[in-house]
Amino acid sequence: MRRLSIMETNGSPIGPDEAATALRDADAAAALAHAVPPWWYFGSLAALIAVTPVVELAPATALGITATLVGIVCWAALFGLVLGTFVRRIGFVPRLRRVQRRHVLPPLLVVVAILVTGAILHLAYDTLWPSFAASGLVAALVLVFGGVVRRTARTRA
């Protein structure tokens, strides 16, 4: 077994607890690198995104507002169920603080730009189709992203 040099341990030898933590982190990173996300995950997310503009169809009455709020709660519950099922089936909890901003920020900005454009067109033309088109485009991007992620994960596996 190779011993770490003083330079590699910041000047002091590491203890058994630190070594165990480092080993667990390395094992988790290796498992994550070889995990291939299933299609149902991306399909479920895309479906949830695609149906979000449906809340705009509710009338501006007490019943319509109540139905909208109930719909939002149901949507959030389904979203949580999809994410929770994914995390349980994959067998690890993602640590989002380790995700680099350069991997998250560009796709997030594209999605925000698409949704904001849809909202502006919706307000400008007083029609629902821009909201549905924007959410449909974002849902399609989720499926494309899922294909890329799955292909990348398979090549690493």
N, C-alpha and C positions, 0 to 999 in steps of 0.2 A: 504494500500500500504506500502511495506517494504521500509524503508529508508536505504541508504547505510551508513555504518560506516565511520568514518574518515580514518580508515586503508584501506578501499576499494576504497577510492577516492584520495589516495596519500596525505592525510593531509588537503585537502580543499574540500568544498562542490562543486558539479558539477553544472554548469549553465544549463538553459533550452536548449541552443544550443547544448551543449555537450550531454545532455540526449537524445535529438532528433536524433543526429548523432548515438549514441550508439544503440538506438532503431531501426533506419533504417538498421544499420549493422547487428543487430540480426535478423531482418525480412528477410534480403537478404540471410543470412546464412541458415535460416530455409527453405526458398524457394529453395535454391540450394540443400540442403540435400534431398529434396523430389522430385526434378526434375528427370524424367527418360528420358535420351536422346533417340531420335527415331532411329530406324534402318537405315533409309535413310541417316542419318548423317555419320555413320560409313561405310556404303556401298559406299557412294559418295567419302569419303576420300580414301577408299581402291581402288576404281576404278581409282582415280586420281594418286595414288601411283603406281599402276600396269602398267599404260601406260607411265610412265616417260622414260623408255629406248627407246621408239619409236624414240626419237630425234637422237639416234645413227644410225638410218637407213638412214638418209638423206645423199646424196652424198656431197663430199667436193668441191662443185661448188658454184658459187655466188647464184644461185637459191636455192641450198640445204641449204646454210647458212641462206639465207633469210627465207626459209620455217621453219628452226629450230627456228629462233628468233621469228617469228610469232607464231609458236606453243608454245613456252615458254610463250609468252605474253598471249595467249589464256588460257593456263594451269593456269597461275597465276590468271587471271580473274575468271575462274571457281572455283578455290580454294577459292578466296575471296568471291565469291557468296555463296558457300556452308557454309563457316564460318559465313558470315553475316546473311544468312537465319536462321541458327541454333540459333545465338544470338537473333535475333528478335522473333523467335517462342518460345524460352524458356522464354524470357522476362527478362533476366538479362545480364549484361556484366561481364564476369569473371575478377577477379582481380588477375592477375598472380603473383603479388608480395606476395600474401598470400599462394600460393601453395608451399608446403615444398619441398626442393630440394631432399629429400630422396624418394619422390614419383615420381619425374620427371627424375632424373639422371639415375637410373638403366635401365628403358625402353629406354631412349635416347641412352645410351651406347650400348645396344643390337642392336638397329636399325643401329647405326653408324658402329658397327662391321660387321653386315650383309652386308651393302652397300659397305664398304671398301673391304671386302673379295670378293664380286662380281666384284668390279672394278679391283682388283689385278688379279683375275682369267681371267677377260676379256682381260687385257693387256698381261698376261702371255701366254695365249693360242690363242690370236687373234681371238676370237669368241664372238658372242653376247649373247649366252645362259646364261652365269653367271650373266650378268646385269638383264636380264629378270627374272631369277630364284630368284635373291636377292630381286628385287622389288616385285615379286609375294609373296615371303615369308613375307616381311614387310606388304604387303596388307592383307595377311591372319592373321598376328598378330594383325593388326588394328581391324579386324572383331572379333577375339577372345577377345581382350581387350574391344570391344564394348559390347560383351555378358556379360563379367564380370562386367562392369560398370552398365549396365542395371539391371542385377540381384541384385547387391549391392544396387542400387537406389530403386528398388522395395521393398527390405526387409526393407529399412528405411522409406518408404512411409507409 
